[in-house]
Amino acid sequence: MLLLLFEIGRERYAMPTTRVREIIPLVKLKKIPKTADYIAGLINFRGQPVPVVDLCVLIDNRPCKARLSTRIIMLEYPREGQSPKLLGMIAENVTETYKSAQAVPTASGILLDQKLNEQGAESGTDEMIQWFDPKKMLPEREIEHLLED
Amino acid sequence: MAKIVSFIKDLSVKWRLIWFVIFLLLLVTAAGWGGLNGMRVANLSLATVYTQEVLPLKELKDLDEIFQLQIVAPVDKVLFEQISWSDCLRLVEQGQKELDVKWQAQFAMAGSGDDTWLLPAKNLTAMVDEAMPRLVSMIQTRDVTTLDAFTDATLYPLATEYAKVVNQLVDNRLQAVKVEFESSQQRYNLSKKFFTITLIVALAISVLASLLLIRSINTPLGKMSLAIKAMMQGDLTHHPSYHRNDEFGLLIKGFNQMTRFLADLVHQVQRSGIQVTSSITEIAATNKQQEVTANEHAATASQIAASSTEIAATAAQLLKNMKTVDSLTRNAVAAAEEGQSGLDSLNSTMTTMEKATGAIVEKLSILSEKAGNIAGVVKTINKVADQTNLLSLNAAIEAEKAGEYGAGFSVVATEIRRLADQTAVATYDIEQMVQDVQSAISAAVMGIDKFAEDASQSVSNVSETSDILAGVIEQVQILRPQVVTLNKGIDAQQVGAQQISEAIGQLKDAAQQTAESLSQTSSSISQLQEAAMGLQEGISRFKVEEQEGEDERDEEDEDRDDAAAAV
């Protein structure tokens, strides 16, 4: 399956591309007052307002760096008994995809794909990749409240 | 009574002693007068007894004997015809005359006093006077019978009567003597009593007076001796009080004043001692400092002497050098002139170089601008590569969603992304290179600017140097006569330095002498310090009241004295 790779700080993450609608450049955001710090604001995505979450604030306690490689991942967030809704996630270094033979991550959520590791060794970053499950990594109740119709 | 007491109290000791002696003399005089009087009375009484009572006794005895021997005995002898009648008559008449004389004397003696005791004697003499003429006539007639009868009838009873009267009179006299003795005894007893009482009273009074006198002397003396003992131990706070206006009062007042003066003096001395000690300590410290200073002075002087000697030597050296300088200056003028012409040519070269550097800087700034343009182009390429990467990502995601149909497209998307990545890497390299070029250009521009600045500085320096050299030439030409003057001056300096050296040597000697005398002073100061310590130690034996309290007391005492004077 195809995995989308990105970074939060110095850690690398991977998530399946099946739930990714599109990747867009970092555009200017409309701030939502009186919300948590990790909610970066709203964007107009083809005439539709979509809330955007800053993963760096959520995980690394700092906003993502303003770089060309810092992009917004448009995620189709699954909801219980309802149709999924779009959620933007800002992440760093969203430039790579990876074709993996492994469909399900290990129990610890660490991806230990041989080929990926070899690639990592080539690029000089000897690291393991964290599986990114939106349901587990994002605060579920707040996100569902945010996406309510 | 009170007046007397106050009179006694106010008496001076001298007058008290005088009064006491007068009193004792009066007592002795009275006693002596009394004794003399008693003795005179006794003597008088004894004389009376002797003349009036004892002397008559012998006369009376004589009267009896004369009557018996000169009247009765001749008559008897005539009767027994042992003597002649004429002898008898002569003896009888002689006896009668003697008897008359003696009786007259008796009566005359008794005539002054009581003469009742002479009555029987008068009767007897009357009887004898009556009988005697008859006896005389009988003897003259030489009538033996009548005479015998008369003798028996009258003469013998008369003789008996005579003896009886005489005895009676003697008894009477003895009685009178006894009476006189008894009265004398009574008088003696009376005067004895009187004397005893007088003696006791006199003794008591004199003892009392003596005690009072002793006390009035002893009390102030005791106070004085206590005060003096305290004073001997150095306690000057003891002021005995005495309120009589006699010599002791004067003495104690004087003593108090003296101790007060002494205390003041001691206080003064104590304070002065402390001041002296502190002053001496200060002096000693100052002296030490002076000594140190003097030693330093000496050391400095010797240094100066050495320096001046050096100066003299240096001056000599300098003189030698000056001669060299004189010849060198001439050479210097020539060298400077050569240097000036060389500098002129250097100046023109430098100006040319300055212009050339300006052209280089211009070229370099154009180069820097071009490099900036390259950087702009690279940035655009970079943006395009980024967009391409994004596109390829989205394409890959879409291809994955298309499943089997999108597999080919997925490969194309990956290839596009790889190209984009390579482009990004290449642009990154270009960016780096352009940055290097730009920094190299700016470094070059800075270096050339510095060079241009240095060059223009050098040009101005060269012209300045040229000017200076011209000045030098001028100065050196002026210098020559001055060098000659300088030579003379240095010569004089050398002499002066030698003189200074000698003077400094003398100064050094003087400083050393000063240091020595200061150390002597130091030893005498330490002796002085010891003396001051001794003084302080000696004076510390004295106990003195605080000055303020003493003043107050002085005032009080003065007040009291004033009051006493007023009274």
Boltz contact constraints between the chains, C-beta under 6 A:
constraints:
  - contact:
      token1: [A, 2]
      token2: [B, 400]
      max_distance: 6.0
  - contact:
      token1: [A, 17]
      token2: [B, 397]
      max_distance: 6.0
  - contact:
      token1: [A, 17]
      token2: [B, 400]
      max_distance: 6.0
  - contact:
      token1: [A, 20]
      token2: [B, 397]
      max_distance: 6.0
  - contact:
      token1: [A, 22]
      token2: [B, 394]
      max_distance: 6.0
  - contact:
      token1: [A, 23]
      token2: [B, 393]
      max_distance: 6.0
  - contact:
      token1: [A, 23]
      token2: [B, 394]
      max_distance: 6.0
  - contact:
      token1: [A, 68]
      token2: [B, 386]
      max_distance: 6.0
  - contact:
      token1: [A, 95]
      token2: [B, 389]
      max_distance: 6.0
  - contact:
      token1: [A, 97]
      token2: [B, 396]
      max_distance: 6.0
